[in-house]
């Protein structure tokens, strides 16, 4: 079992501990690194989290969807990816499902998600 812990520590991403908690329906901005030739640059991808899947932290992925120029764009990010620089939560959404694939068929005002009341004070009292 000691060998498994060594391997887990070797492949663990240090930034994961700094990522905020988010669920399906939340609007997040993922800043990730893109390699162009010899250089790296950072790019933001802001959208709604459609699903979070994966049993262990090393296989966990999340799908983010945004509408760009009237076309829906989805991107799957591995949670342990070294290319993810930061994740910020812009809005906490109120949805009843863990996988909100029904957003793909909705357009306009129907595709809006209600905002969940979220405060740091409530989070501190729960712990």
Secondary structure, DSSP 8 states (H G I E B T S, - for coil): -HHHHHHHHHH--GGGGGS----TT-EEEEEEEEEETTEEEEEEEEEEEEEEE-SSTTT-EEEEEEEETTEEEEEEEETT-TTEEEEEEEE-B--S-S--GGGGG--GGGG---B----HHHHHHH-
